[in-house]
Amino acid sequence: MKENRTTYAILGLLTTECRTGYEIKQLMDRSLNHFWKISYGQIYPTLQKLVNNELATVNSVAQTDKPDKKEYVIT
């Protein structure tokens, strides 16, 4: 897996309460937005790579009247 700053940042955030791509984006926008702009187009492919490389797992959580939520956990 090609490693980059986004990979390390997301792995670090998975050690916190952040579990979904949306939560990761919100936290990064609140705390790092002044010097690092990140998009969903960076977050979700990186999360998928982490799962493919067994650095994280993903679980689907059912939600009422919404699509299932994907929660990621560092391995």
PQR file with spaces between the fields and no chain letter, atoms N, CA, C, O and H, PARSE charges and radii, in Angstrom:
ATOM       1  N    MET     1       0.850   -1.179    0.000 -0.4000 1.5000
ATOM       2  CA   MET     1       0.000    0.000    0.000 -0.0000 2.0000
ATOM       3  C    MET     1       0.894    1.239    0.000  0.5500 1.7000
ATOM       4  O    MET     1       1.807    1.363    0.816 -0.5500 1.4000
ATOM       5  N    LYS     2       0.618    2.137   -0.913 -0.4000 1.5000
ATOM       6  CA   LYS     2       1.342    3.403   -0.922 -0.0000 2.0000
ATOM       7  C    LYS     2       0.883    4.214    0.286  0.5500 1.7000
ATOM       8  O    LYS     2      -0.310    4.463    0.460 -0.5500 1.4000
ATOM       9  H    LYS     2      -0.124    2.037   -1.576  0.4000 1.0000
ATOM      10  N    GLU     3       1.826    4.617    1.105 -0.4000 1.5000
ATOM      11  CA   GLU     3       1.486    5.350    2.317 -0.0000 2.0000
ATOM      12  C    GLU     3       1.593    6.841    2.069  0.5500 1.7000
ATOM      13  O    GLU     3       2.474    7.299    1.341 -0.5500 1.4000
ATOM      14  H    GLU     3       2.795    4.414    0.963  0.4000 1.0000
ATOM      15  N    ASN     4       0.700    7.588    2.672 -0.4000 1.5000
ATOM      16  CA   ASN     4       0.724    9.031    2.556 -0.0000 2.0000
ATOM      17  C    ASN     4       0.184    9.632    3.841  0.5500 1.7000
ATOM      18  O    ASN     4      -0.241    8.908    4.742 -0.5500 1.4000
ATOM      19  H    ASN     4      -0.016    7.216    3.263  0.4000 1.0000
ATOM      20  N    ARG     5       0.201   10.925    3.925 -0.4000 1.5000
ATOM      21  CA   ARG     5      -0.251   11.599    5.150 -0.0000 2.0000
ATOM      22  C    ARG     5      -1.711   11.328    5.461  0.5500 1.7000
ATOM      23  O    ARG     5      -2.091   11.217    6.626 -0.5500 1.4000
ATOM      24  H    ARG     5       0.546   11.513    3.193  0.4000 1.0000
ATOM      25  N    THR     6      -2.526   11.222    4.429 -0.4000 1.5000
ATOM      26  CA   THR     6      -3.950   10.953    4.642 -0.0000 2.0000
ATOM      27  C    THR     6      -4.134    9.602    5.338  0.5500 1.7000
ATOM      28  O    THR     6      -4.956    9.479    6.246 -0.5500 1.4000
ATOM      29  H    THR     6      -2.217   11.312    3.482  0.4000 1.0000
ATOM      30  N    THR     7      -3.382    8.607    4.921 -0.4000 1.5000
ATOM      31  CA   THR     7      -3.461    7.281    5.543 -0.0000 2.0000
ATOM      32  C    THR     7      -3.133    7.373    7.028  0.5500 1.7000
ATOM      33  O    THR     7      -3.864    6.840    7.862 -0.5500 1.4000
ATOM      34  H    THR     7      -2.715    8.707    4.184  0.4000 1.0000
ATOM      35  N    TYR     8      -2.043    8.044    7.356 -0.4000 1.5000
ATOM      36  CA   TYR     8      -1.640    8.162    8.761 -0.0000 2.0000
ATOM      37  C    TYR     8      -2.644    8.974    9.568  0.5500 1.7000
ATOM      38  O    TYR     8      -2.948    8.630   10.710 -0.5500 1.4000
ATOM      39  H    TYR     8      -1.449    8.478    6.678  0.4000 1.0000
ATOM      40  N    ALA     9      -3.158   10.045    8.981 -0.4000 1.5000
ATOM      41  CA   ALA     9      -4.132   10.873    9.684 -0.0000 2.0000
ATOM      42  C    ALA     9      -5.394   10.077    9.987  0.5500 1.7000
ATOM      43  O    ALA     9      -5.914   10.148   11.101 -0.5500 1.4000
ATOM      44  H    ALA     9      -2.911   10.325    8.053  0.4000 1.0000
ATOM      45  N    ILE    10      -5.889    9.327    9.023 -0.4000 1.5000
ATOM      46  CA   ILE    10      -7.107    8.557    9.240 -0.0000 2.0000
ATOM      47  C    ILE    10      -6.867    7.426   10.228  0.5500 1.7000
ATOM      48  O    ILE    10      -7.725    7.164   11.071 -0.5500 1.4000
ATOM      49  H    ILE    10      -5.466    9.269    8.118  0.4000 1.0000
ATOM      50  N    LEU    11      -5.737    6.756   10.150 -0.4000 1.5000
ATOM      51  CA   LEU    11      -5.425    5.731   11.154 -0.0000 2.0000
ATOM      52  C    LEU    11      -5.414    6.343   12.553  0.5500 1.7000
ATOM      53  O    LEU    11      -5.942    5.752   13.495 -0.5500 1.4000
ATOM      54  H    LEU    11      -5.040    6.969    9.465  0.4000 1.0000
ATOM      55  N    GLY    12      -4.823    7.511   12.688 -0.4000 1.5000
ATOM      56  CA   GLY    12      -4.804    8.187   13.982 -0.0000 2.0000
ATOM      57  C    GLY    12      -6.196    8.536   14.464  0.5500 1.7000
ATOM      58  O    GLY    12      -6.509    8.361   15.642 -0.5500 1.4000
ATOM      59  H    GLY    12      -4.395    7.992   11.923  0.4000 1.0000
ATOM      60  N    LEU    13      -7.034    9.028   13.567 -0.4000 1.5000
ATOM      61  CA   LEU    13      -8.394    9.399   13.957 -0.0000 2.0000
ATOM      62  C    LEU    13      -9.226    8.174   14.325  0.5500 1.7000
ATOM      63  O    LEU    13     -10.141    8.274   15.143 -0.5500 1.4000
ATOM      64  H    LEU    13      -6.780    9.171   12.610  0.4000 1.0000
ATOM      65  N    LEU    14      -8.923    7.024   13.734 -0.4000 1.5000
ATOM      66  CA   LEU    14      -9.655    5.808   14.093 -0.0000 2.0000
ATOM      67  C    LEU    14      -9.340    5.353   15.523  0.5500 1.7000
ATOM      68  O    LEU    14     -10.052    4.511   16.071 -0.5500 1.4000
ATOM      69  H    LEU    14      -8.180    6.943   13.070  0.4000 1.0000
ATOM      70  N    THR    15      -8.297    5.893   16.124 -0.4000 1.5000
ATOM      71  CA   THR    15      -7.996    5.561   17.526 -0.0000 2.0000
ATOM      72  C    THR    15      -8.831    6.414   18.472  0.5500 1.7000
ATOM      73  O    THR    15      -8.818    6.186   19.682 -0.5500 1.4000
ATOM      74  H    THR    15      -7.718    6.577   15.680  0.4000 1.0000
ATOM      75  N    THR    16      -9.559    7.392   17.937 -0.4000 1.5000
ATOM      76  CA   THR    16     -10.426    8.246   18.736 -0.0000 2.0000
ATOM      77  C    THR    16     -11.861    7.749   18.608  0.5500 1.7000
ATOM      78  O    THR    16     -12.090    6.592   18.256 -0.5500 1.4000
ATOM      79  H    THR    16      -9.570    7.577   16.954  0.4000 1.0000
ATOM      80  N    GLU    17     -12.799    8.596   18.885 -0.4000 1.5000
ATOM      81  CA   GLU    17     -14.209    8.232   18.771 -0.0000 2.0000
ATOM      82  C    GLU    17     -14.713    8.236   17.326  0.5500 1.7000
ATOM      83  O    GLU    17     -15.825    7.777   17.062 -0.5500 1.4000
ATOM      84  H    GLU    17     -12.613    9.536   19.171  0.4000 1.0000
ATOM      85  N    CYS    18     -13.922    8.739   16.404 -0.4000 1.5000
ATOM      86  CA   CYS    18     -14.354    8.782   15.008 -0.0000 2.0000
ATOM      87  C    CYS    18     -14.450    7.364   14.463  0.5500 1.7000
ATOM      88  O    CYS    18     -13.524    6.567   14.612 -0.5500 1.4000
ATOM      89  H    CYS    18     -13.019    9.112   16.619  0.4000 1.0000
ATOM      90  N    ARG    19     -15.571    7.061   13.836 -0.4000 1.5000
ATOM      91  CA   ARG    19     -15.767    5.729   13.286 -0.0000 2.0000
ATOM      92  C    ARG    19     -16.260    5.738   11.845  0.5500 1.7000
ATOM      93  O    ARG    19     -16.125    4.735   11.143 -0.5500 1.4000
ATOM      94  H    ARG    19     -16.323    7.709   13.715  0.4000 1.0000
ATOM      95  N    THR    20     -16.829    6.849   11.392 -0.4000 1.5000
ATOM      96  CA   THR    20     -17.362    6.910   10.029 -0.0000 2.0000
ATOM      97  C    THR    20     -16.592    7.941    9.220  0.5500 1.7000
ATOM      98  O    THR    20     -15.937    8.821    9.777 -0.5500 1.4000
ATOM      99  H    THR    20     -16.939    7.663   11.962  0.4000 1.0000
ATOM     100  N    GLY    21     -16.680    7.822    7.898 -0.4000 1.5000
ATOM     101  CA   GLY    21     -16.045    8.808    7.036 -0.0000 2.0000
ATOM     102  C    GLY    21     -16.570   10.207    7.312  0.5500 1.7000
ATOM     103  O    GLY    21     -15.813   11.178    7.291 -0.5500 1.4000
ATOM     104  H    GLY    21     -17.212    7.106    7.445  0.4000 1.0000
ATOM     105  N    TYR    22     -17.862   10.308    7.568 -0.4000 1.5000
ATOM     106  CA   TYR    22     -18.466   11.614    7.868 -0.0000 2.0000
ATOM     107  C    TYR    22     -17.867   12.206    9.143  0.5500 1.7000
ATOM     108  O    TYR    22     -17.529   13.389    9.173 -0.5500 1.4000
ATOM     109  H    TYR    22     -18.477    9.519    7.585  0.4000 1.0000
ATOM     110  N    GLU    23     -17.730   11.398   10.195 -0.4000 1.5000
ATOM     111  CA   GLU    23     -17.161   11.892   11.463 -0.0000 2.0000
ATOM     112  C    GLU    23     -15.707   12.314   11.282  0.5500 1.7000
ATOM     113  O    GLU    23     -15.269   13.310   11.857 -0.5500 1.4000
ATOM     114  H    GLU    23     -18.004   10.436   10.170  0.4000 1.0000
ATOM     115  N    ILE    24     -14.963   11.555   10.485 -0.4000 1.5000
ATOM     116  CA   ILE    24     -13.567   11.909   10.220 -0.0000 2.0000
ATOM     117  C    ILE    24     -13.499   13.254    9.516  0.5500 1.7000
ATOM     118  O    ILE    24     -12.693   14.107    9.886 -0.5500 1.4000
ATOM     119  H    ILE    24     -15.319   10.745   10.019  0.4000 1.0000
ATOM     120  N    LYS    25     -14.336   13.451    8.508 -0.4000 1.5000
ATOM     121  CA   LYS    25     -14.356   14.719    7.770 -0.0000 2.0000
ATOM     122  C    LYS    25     -14.715   15.879    8.688  0.5500 1.7000
ATOM     123  O    LYS    25     -14.077   16.930    8.632 -0.5500 1.4000
ATOM     124  H    LYS    25     -14.991   12.758    8.208  0.4000 1.0000
ATOM     125  N    GLN    26     -15.730   15.701    9.534 -0.4000 1.5000
ATOM     126  CA   GLN    26     -16.148   16.771   10.431 -0.0000 2.0000
ATOM     127  C    GLN    26     -15.032   17.153   11.398  0.5500 1.7000
ATOM     128  O    GLN    26     -14.784   18.340   11.608 -0.5500 1.4000
ATOM     129  H    GLN    26     -16.248   14.847    9.579  0.4000 1.0000
ATOM     130  N    LEU    27     -14.361   16.182   11.984 -0.4000 1.5000
ATOM     131  CA   LEU    27     -13.277   16.466   12.925 -0.0000 2.0000
ATOM     132  C    LEU    27     -12.122   17.171   12.225  0.5500 1.7000
ATOM     133  O    LEU    27     -11.569   18.135   12.756 -0.5500 1.4000
ATOM     134  H    LEU    27     -14.562   15.217   11.813  0.4000 1.0000
ATOM     135  N    MET    28     -11.757   16.702   11.049 -0.4000 1.5000
ATOM     136  CA   MET    28     -10.650   17.337   10.329 -0.0000 2.0000
ATOM     137  C    MET    28     -11.013   18.761    9.922  0.5500 1.7000
ATOM     138  O    MET    28     -10.162   19.650    9.955 -0.5500 1.4000
ATOM     139  H    MET    28     -12.206   15.919   10.618  0.4000 1.0000
ATOM     140  N    ASP    29     -12.272   18.986    9.538 -0.4000 1.5000
ATOM     141  CA   ASP    29     -12.695   20.338    9.178 -0.0000 2.0000
ATOM     142  C    ASP    29     -12.651   21.273   10.383  0.5500 1.7000
ATOM     143  O    ASP    29     -12.317   22.449   10.240 -0.5500 1.4000
ATOM     144  H    ASP    29     -12.964   18.264    9.511  0.4000 1.0000
ATOM     145  N    ARG    30     -12.984   20.765   11.561 -0.4000 1.5000
ATOM     146  CA   ARG    30     -12.969   21.595   12.777 -0.0000 2.0000
ATOM     147  C    ARG    30     -11.559   21.860   13.283  0.5500 1.7000
ATOM     148  O    ARG    30     -11.286   22.934   13.819 -0.5500 1.4000
ATOM     149  H    ARG    30     -13.255   19.810   11.677  0.4000 1.0000
ATOM     150  N    SER    31     -10.664   20.898   13.120 -0.4000 1.5000
ATOM     151  CA   SER    31      -9.368   21.040   13.777 -0.0000 2.0000
ATOM     152  C    SER    31      -8.194   21.330   12.835  0.5500 1.7000
ATOM     153  O    SER    31      -7.236   21.988   13.241 -0.5500 1.4000
ATOM     154  H    SER    31     -10.885   20.025   12.685  0.4000 1.0000
ATOM     155  N    LEU    32      -8.248   20.863   11.618 -0.4000 1.5000
ATOM     156  CA   LEU    32      -7.096   20.984   10.723 -0.0000 2.0000
ATOM     157  C    LEU    32      -7.362   21.812    9.481  0.5500 1.7000
ATOM     158  O    LEU    32      -6.474   21.964    8.643 -0.5500 1.4000
ATOM     159  H    LEU    32      -9.026   20.328   11.289  0.4000 1.0000
ATOM     160  N    ASN    33      -8.555   22.346    9.346 -0.4000 1.5000
ATOM     161  CA   ASN    33      -8.974   23.020    8.125 -0.0000 2.0000
ATOM     162  C    ASN    33      -8.098   24.214    7.750  0.5500 1.7000
ATOM     163  O    ASN    33      -8.044   24.585    6.578 -0.5500 1.4000
ATOM     164  H    ASN    33      -9.277   22.223   10.027  0.4000 1.0000
ATOM     165  N    HIS    34      -7.418   24.818    8.710 -0.4000 1.5000
ATOM     166  CA   HIS    34      -6.590   25.997    8.434 -0.0000 2.0000
ATOM     167  C    HIS    34      -5.386   25.668    7.554  0.5500 1.7000
ATOM     168  O    HIS    34      -4.910   26.518    6.802 -0.5500 1.4000
ATOM     169  H    HIS    34      -7.462   24.516    9.663  0.4000 1.0000
ATOM     170  N    PHE    35      -4.893   24.425    7.651 -0.4000 1.5000
ATOM     171  CA   PHE    35      -3.720   24.080    6.858 -0.0000 2.0000
ATOM     172  C    PHE    35      -3.856   22.783    6.078  0.5500 1.7000
ATOM     173  O    PHE    35      -2.952   22.428    5.321 -0.5500 1.4000
ATOM     174  H    PHE    35      -5.280   23.735    8.263  0.4000 1.0000
ATOM     175  N    TRP    36      -4.962   22.068    6.242 -0.4000 1.5000
ATOM     176  CA   TRP    36      -5.136   20.824    5.512 -0.0000 2.0000
ATOM     177  C    TRP    36      -6.597   20.657    5.133  0.5500 1.7000
ATOM     178  O    TRP    36      -7.439   20.390    5.991 -0.5500 1.4000
ATOM     179  H    TRP    36      -5.696   22.357    6.857  0.4000 1.0000
ATOM     180  N    LYS    37      -6.893   20.810    3.882 -0.4000 1.5000
ATOM     181  CA   LYS    37      -8.243   20.600    3.361 -0.0000 2.0000
ATOM     182  C    LYS    37      -8.331   19.155    2.886  0.5500 1.7000
ATOM     183  O    LYS    37      -7.522   18.721    2.066 -0.5500 1.4000
ATOM     184  H    LYS    37      -6.209   21.026    3.186  0.4000 1.0000
ATOM     185  N    ILE    38      -9.292   18.420    3.389 -0.4000 1.5000
ATOM     186  CA   ILE    38      -9.473   17.033    2.985 -0.0000 2.0000
ATOM     187  C    ILE    38     -10.886   16.868    2.451  0.5500 1.7000
ATOM     188  O    ILE    38     -11.823   17.506    2.931 -0.5500 1.4000
ATOM     189  H    ILE    38      -9.949   18.773    4.055  0.4000 1.0000
ATOM     190  N    SER    39     -11.025   16.015    1.465 -0.4000 1.5000
ATOM     191  CA   SER    39     -12.341   15.804    0.844 -0.0000 2.0000
ATOM     192  C    SER    39     -12.800   14.371    1.094  0.5500 1.7000
ATOM     193  O    SER    39     -12.014   13.490    1.443 -0.5500 1.4000
ATOM     194  H    SER    39     -10.264   15.497    1.076  0.4000 1.0000
ATOM     195  N    TYR    40     -14.099   14.176    0.901 -0.4000 1.5000
ATOM     196  CA   TYR    40     -14.632   12.818    0.987 -0.0000 2.0000
ATOM     197  C    TYR    40     -13.982   11.930   -0.064  0.5500 1.7000
ATOM     198  O    TYR    40     -13.845   10.722    0.134 -0.5500 1.4000
ATOM     199  H    TYR    40     -14.736   14.892    0.617  0.4000 1.0000
ATOM     200  N    GLY    41     -13.579   12.533   -1.189 -0.4000 1.5000
ATOM     201  CA   GLY    41     -12.898   11.808   -2.250 -0.0000 2.0000
ATOM     202  C    GLY    41     -11.525   11.293   -1.847  0.5500 1.7000
ATOM     203  O    GLY    41     -10.970   10.420   -2.514 -0.5500 1.4000
ATOM     204  H    GLY    41     -13.690   13.514   -1.349  0.4000 1.0000
ATOM     205  N    GLN    42     -10.972   11.825   -0.763 -0.4000 1.5000
ATOM     206  CA   GLN    42      -9.721   11.302   -0.199 -0.0000 2.0000
ATOM     207  C    GLN    42     -10.029   10.324    0.935  0.5500 1.7000
ATOM     208  O    GLN    42      -9.357    9.302    1.075 -0.5500 1.4000
ATOM     209  H    GLN    42     -11.423   12.534   -0.221  0.4000 1.0000
ATOM     210  N    ILE    43     -11.030   10.632    1.732 -0.4000 1.5000
ATOM     211  CA   ILE    43     -11.319    9.843    2.933 -0.0000 2.0000
ATOM     212  C    ILE    43     -11.806    8.441    2.588  0.5500 1.7000
ATOM     213  O    ILE    43     -11.236    7.457    3.061 -0.5500 1.4000
ATOM     214  H    ILE    43     -11.576   11.462    1.618  0.4000 1.0000
ATOM     215  N    TYR    44     -12.849    8.338    1.773 -0.4000 1.5000
ATOM     216  CA   TYR    44     -13.451    7.024    1.532 -0.0000 2.0000
ATOM     217  C    TYR    44     -12.541    6.050    0.793  0.5500 1.7000
ATOM     218  O    TYR    44     -12.503    4.879    1.169 -0.5500 1.4000
ATOM     219  H    TYR    44     -13.311    9.138    1.390  0.4000 1.0000
ATOM     220  N    PRO    45     -11.806    6.465   -0.236 -0.5600 1.5000
ATOM     221  CA   PRO    45     -10.852    5.526   -0.842  0.2800 2.0000
ATOM     222  C    PRO    45      -9.755    5.097    0.137  0.5500 1.7000
ATOM     223  O    PRO    45      -9.312    3.949    0.111 -0.5500 1.4000
ATOM     224  N    THR    46      -9.325    6.010    0.988 -0.4000 1.5000
ATOM     225  CA   THR    46      -8.300    5.661    1.987 -0.0000 2.0000
ATOM     226  C    THR    46      -8.856    4.660    2.982  0.5500 1.7000
ATOM     227  O    THR    46      -8.172    3.699    3.335 -0.5500 1.4000
ATOM     228  H    THR    46      -9.685    6.943    1.009  0.4000 1.0000
ATOM     229  N    LEU    47     -10.082    4.864    3.440 -0.4000 1.5000
ATOM     230  CA   LEU    47     -10.706    3.897    4.349 -0.0000 2.0000
ATOM     231  C    LEU    47     -10.799    2.524    3.694  0.5500 1.7000
ATOM     232  O    LEU    47     -10.536    1.511    4.342 -0.5500 1.4000
ATOM     233  H    LEU    47     -10.637    5.645    3.153  0.4000 1.0000
ATOM     234  N    GLN    48     -11.171    2.478    2.412 -0.4000 1.5000
ATOM     235  CA   GLN    48     -11.264    1.200    1.709 -0.0000 2.0000
ATOM     236  C    GLN    48      -9.901    0.529    1.607  0.5500 1.7000
ATOM     237  O    GLN    48      -9.796   -0.687    1.769 -0.5500 1.4000
ATOM     238  H    GLN    48     -11.385    3.301    1.885  0.4000 1.0000
ATOM     239  N    LYS    49      -8.850    1.313    1.340 -0.4000 1.5000
ATOM     240  CA   LYS    49      -7.492    0.749    1.288 -0.0000 2.0000
ATOM     241  C    LYS    49      -7.077    0.192    2.642  0.5500 1.7000
ATOM     242  O    LYS    49      -6.442   -0.860    2.711 -0.5500 1.4000
ATOM     243  H    LYS    49      -8.936    2.300    1.208  0.4000 1.0000
ATOM     244  N    LEU    50      -7.430    0.890    3.719 -0.4000 1.5000
ATOM     245  CA   LEU    50      -7.095    0.397    5.058 -0.0000 2.0000
ATOM     246  C    LEU    50      -7.780   -0.936    5.328  0.5500 1.7000
ATOM     247  O    LEU    50      -7.178   -1.834    5.916 -0.5500 1.4000
ATOM     248  H    LEU    50      -7.946    1.745    3.662  0.4000 1.0000
ATOM     249  N    VAL    51      -9.027   -1.071    4.906 -0.4000 1.5000
ATOM     250  CA   VAL    51      -9.750   -2.342    5.068 -0.0000 2.0000
ATOM     251  C    VAL    51      -9.105   -3.423    4.208  0.5500 1.7000
ATOM     252  O    VAL    51      -8.880   -4.537    4.679 -0.5500 1.4000
ATOM     253  H    VAL    51      -9.516   -0.342    4.428  0.4000 1.0000
ATOM     254  N    ASN    52      -8.808   -3.104    2.954 -0.4000 1.5000
ATOM     255  CA   ASN    52      -8.194   -4.081    2.045 -0.0000 2.0000
ATOM     256  C    ASN    52      -6.849   -4.573    2.562  0.5500 1.7000
ATOM     257  O    ASN    52      -6.481   -5.727    2.342 -0.5500 1.4000
ATOM     258  H    ASN    52      -8.991   -2.199    2.571  0.4000 1.0000
ATOM     259  N    ASN    53      -6.113   -3.699    3.248 -0.4000 1.5000
ATOM     260  CA   ASN    53      -4.791   -4.056    3.785 -0.0000 2.0000
ATOM     261  C    ASN    53      -4.858   -4.534    5.235  0.5500 1.7000
ATOM     262  O    ASN    53      -3.832   -4.678    5.900 -0.5500 1.4000
ATOM     263  H    ASN    53      -6.412   -2.762    3.427  0.4000 1.0000
ATOM     264  N    GLU    54      -6.086   -4.780    5.716 -0.4000 1.5000
ATOM     265  CA   GLU    54      -6.333   -5.322    7.052 -0.0000 2.0000
ATOM     266  C    GLU    54      -5.806   -4.439    8.174  0.5500 1.7000
ATOM     267  O    GLU    54      -5.457   -4.932    9.247 -0.5500 1.4000
ATOM     268  H    GLU    54      -6.919   -4.664    5.176  0.4000 1.0000
ATOM     269  N    LEU    55      -5.748   -3.134    7.926 -0.4000 1.5000
ATOM     270  CA   LEU    55      -5.370   -2.183    8.963 -0.0000 2.0000
ATOM     271  C    LEU    55      -6.601   -1.647    9.686  0.5500 1.7000
ATOM     272  O    LEU    55      -6.495   -1.011   10.734 -0.5500 1.4000
ATOM     273  H    LEU    55      -6.032   -2.733    7.055  0.4000 1.0000
ATOM     274  N    ALA    56      -7.771   -1.915    9.105 -0.4000 1.5000
ATOM     275  CA   ALA    56      -9.046   -1.511    9.707 -0.0000 2.0000
ATOM     276  C    ALA    56     -10.106   -2.523    9.280  0.5500 1.7000
ATOM     277  O    ALA    56      -9.949   -3.238    8.290 -0.5500 1.4000
ATOM     278  H    ALA    56      -7.857   -2.432    8.253  0.4000 1.0000
ATOM     279  N    THR    57     -11.185   -2.562   10.053 -0.4000 1.5000
ATOM     280  CA   THR    57     -12.340   -3.365    9.682 -0.0000 2.0000
ATOM     281  C    THR    57     -13.527   -2.428    9.528  0.5500 1.7000
ATOM     282  O    THR    57     -13.517   -1.309   10.040 -0.5500 1.4000
ATOM     283  H    THR    57     -11.312   -1.981   10.857  0.4000 1.0000
ATOM     284  N    VAL    58     -14.535   -2.888    8.830 -0.4000 1.5000
ATOM     285  CA   VAL    58     -15.733   -2.071    8.616 -0.0000 2.0000
ATOM     286  C    VAL    58     -16.954   -2.899    8.993  0.5500 1.7000
ATOM     287  O    VAL    58     -17.044   -4.083    8.669 -0.5500 1.4000
ATOM     288  H    VAL    58     -14.543   -3.798    8.414  0.4000 1.0000
ATOM     289  N    ASN    59     -17.890   -2.257    9.682 -0.4000 1.5000
ATOM     290  CA   ASN    59     -19.148   -2.881   10.073 -0.0000 2.0000
ATOM     291  C    ASN    59     -20.288   -2.000    9.610  0.5500 1.7000
ATOM     292  O    ASN    59     -20.215   -0.775    9.708 -0.5500 1.4000
ATOM     293  H    ASN    59     -17.817   -1.295    9.946  0.4000 1.0000
ATOM     294  N    SER    60     -21.342   -2.621    9.104 -0.4000 1.5000
ATOM     295  CA   SER    60     -22.539   -1.872    8.718 -0.0000 2.0000
ATOM     296  C    SER    60     -23.483   -1.802    9.902  0.5500 1.7000
ATOM     297  O    SER    60     -23.753   -2.808   10.557 -0.5500 1.4000
ATOM     298  H    SER    60     -21.401   -3.616    9.024  0.4000 1.0000
ATOM     299  N    VAL    61     -23.982   -0.611   10.169 -0.4000 1.5000
ATOM     300  CA   VAL    61     -24.907   -0.377   11.270 -0.0000 2.0000
ATOM     301  C    VAL    61     -26.226    0.105   10.670  0.5500 1.7000
ATOM     302  O    VAL    61     -26.273    1.122    9.978 -0.5500 1.4000
ATOM     303  H    VAL    61     -23.763    0.207    9.637  0.4000 1.0000
ATOM     304  N    ALA    62     -27.292   -0.639   10.944 -0.4000 1.5000
ATOM     305  CA   ALA    62     -28.600   -0.279   10.404 -0.0000 2.0000
ATOM     306  C    ALA    62     -29.101    1.008   11.049  0.5500 1.7000
ATOM     307  O    ALA    62     -28.910    1.245   12.242 -0.5500 1.4000
ATOM     308  H    ALA    62     -27.254   -1.466   11.506  0.4000 1.0000
ATOM     309  N    GLN    63     -29.747    1.832   10.227 -0.4000 1.5000
ATOM     310  CA   GLN    63     -30.346    3.075   10.693 -0.0000 2.0000
ATOM     311  C    GLN    63     -31.789    3.127   10.203  0.5500 1.7000
ATOM     312  O    GLN    63     -32.090    2.656    9.107 -0.5500 1.4000
ATOM     313  H    GLN    63     -29.903    1.639    9.258  0.4000 1.0000
ATOM     314  N    THR    64     -32.662    3.686   10.993 -0.4000 1.5000
ATOM     315  CA   THR    64     -34.053    3.828   10.604 -0.0000 2.0000
ATOM     316  C    THR    64     -34.195    4.925    9.555  0.5500 1.7000
ATOM     317  O    THR    64     -33.708    6.040    9.743 -0.5500 1.4000
ATOM     318  H    THR    64     -32.417    4.070   11.884  0.4000 1.0000
ATOM     319  N    ASP    65     -34.856    4.610    8.464 -0.4000 1.5000
ATOM     320  CA   ASP    65     -35.147    5.560    7.389 -0.0000 2.0000
ATOM     321  C    ASP    65     -33.904    6.177    6.747  0.5500 1.7000
ATOM     322  O    ASP    65     -33.988    7.244    6.140 -0.5500 1.4000
ATOM     323  H    ASP    65     -35.252    3.704    8.311  0.4000 1.0000
ATOM     324  N    LYS    66     -32.762    5.520    6.874 -0.4000 1.5000
ATOM     325  CA   LYS    66     -31.519    5.990    6.260 -0.0000 2.0000
ATOM     326  C    LYS    66     -30.751    4.767    5.765  0.5500 1.7000
ATOM     327  O    LYS    66     -31.004    3.650    6.218 -0.5500 1.4000
ATOM     328  H    LYS    66     -32.693    4.653    7.367  0.4000 1.0000
ATOM     329  N    PRO    67     -29.823    4.971    4.845 -0.5600 1.5000
ATOM     330  CA   PRO    67     -28.959    3.847    4.453  0.2800 2.0000
ATOM     331  C    PRO    67     -28.104    3.398    5.641  0.5500 1.7000
ATOM     332  O    PRO    67     -27.864    4.168    6.571 -0.5500 1.4000
ATOM     333  N    ASP    68     -27.651    2.149    5.598 -0.4000 1.5000
ATOM     334  CA   ASP    68     -26.769    1.649    6.649 -0.0000 2.0000
ATOM     335  C    ASP    68     -25.539    2.536    6.766  0.5500 1.7000
ATOM     336  O    ASP    68     -25.033    3.064    5.776 -0.5500 1.4000
ATOM     337  H    ASP    68     -27.846    1.523    4.843  0.4000 1.0000
ATOM     338  N    LYS    69     -25.074    2.686    7.995 -0.4000 1.5000
ATOM     339  CA   LYS    69     -23.875    3.484    8.273 -0.0000 2.0000
ATOM     340  C    LYS    69     -22.695    2.519    8.345  0.5500 1.7000
ATOM     341  O    LYS    69     -22.805    1.448    8.941 -0.5500 1.4000
ATOM     342  H    LYS    69     -25.485    2.257    8.799  0.4000 1.0000
ATOM     343  N    LYS    70     -21.572    2.890    7.743 -0.4000 1.5000
ATOM     344  CA   LYS    70     -20.355    2.072    7.803 -0.0000 2.0000
ATOM     345  C    LYS    70     -19.448    2.649    8.883  0.5500 1.7000
ATOM     346  O    LYS    70     -19.053    3.814    8.825 -0.5500 1.4000
ATOM     347  H    LYS    70     -21.482    3.760    7.258  0.4000 1.0000
ATOM     348  N    GLU    71     -19.127    1.820    9.864 -0.4000 1.5000
ATOM     349  CA   GLU    71     -18.222    2.226   10.937 -0.0000 2.0000
ATOM     350  C    GLU    71     -16.913    1.477   10.788  0.5500 1.7000
ATOM     351  O    GLU    71     -16.888    0.259   10.611 -0.5500 1.4000
ATOM     352  H    GLU    71     -19.448    0.874    9.911  0.4000 1.0000
ATOM     353  N    TYR    72     -15.828    2.228   10.863 -0.4000 1.5000
ATOM     354  CA   TYR    72     -14.486    1.682   10.679 -0.0000 2.0000
ATOM     355  C    TYR    72     -13.777    1.627   12.030  0.5500 1.7000
ATOM     356  O    TYR    72     -13.909    2.535   12.851 -0.5500 1.4000
ATOM     357  H    TYR    72     -15.848    3.218   11.006  0.4000 1.0000
ATOM     358  N    VAL    73     -13.024    0.549   12.246 -0.4000 1.5000
ATOM     359  CA   VAL    73     -12.282    0.354   13.478 -0.0000 2.0000
ATOM     360  C    VAL    73     -10.872   -0.086   13.123  0.5500 1.7000
ATOM     361  O    VAL    73     -10.682   -0.970   12.288 -0.5500 1.4000
ATOM     362  H    VAL    73     -12.916   -0.188   11.579  0.4000 1.0000
ATOM     363  N    ILE    74      -9.891    0.529   13.753 -0.4000 1.5000
ATOM     364  CA   ILE    74      -8.495    0.153   13.505 -0.0000 2.0000
ATOM     365  C    ILE    74      -8.257   -1.247   14.074  0.5500 1.7000
ATOM     366  O    ILE    74      -8.801   -1.601   15.120 -0.5500 1.4000
ATOM     367  H    ILE    74     -10.046    1.247   14.431  0.4000 1.0000
ATOM     368  N    THR    75      -7.435   -2.040   13.372 -0.4000 1.5000
ATOM     369  CA   THR    75      -7.162   -3.407   13.845 -0.0000 2.0000
ATOM     370  C    THR    75      -5.927   -3.444   14.707  0.5500 1.7000
ATOM     371  O    THR    75      -5.545   -4.509   15.192 -0.5500 1.4000
ATOM     372  H    THR    75      -6.993   -1.752   12.523  0.4000 1.0000
